[in-house]
């Protein structure tokens, strides 16, 4: 609370790129969680799940490159 008794709120808008990256990371995290649960239950991944995992692996690598570029 500020000196005048007012709350100082600063709304910071995130860029579209940041929101897209956040969405991608959340999506990947959810999928990895599903895979971990399945593997912990001793179930094997089927061909479609393995293919999706490969695609998501590529997405993570591309996202890491994009983040590095943005931090330069």
Secondary structure, 3 states (H helix, E strand, C coil): CCCCCCCCCCCCCCCHHHHHHHHHHHHHHHHHHHHHHHHHCCCCCCHHHHHHHHHHHHHHHHHHHHHHHHHC
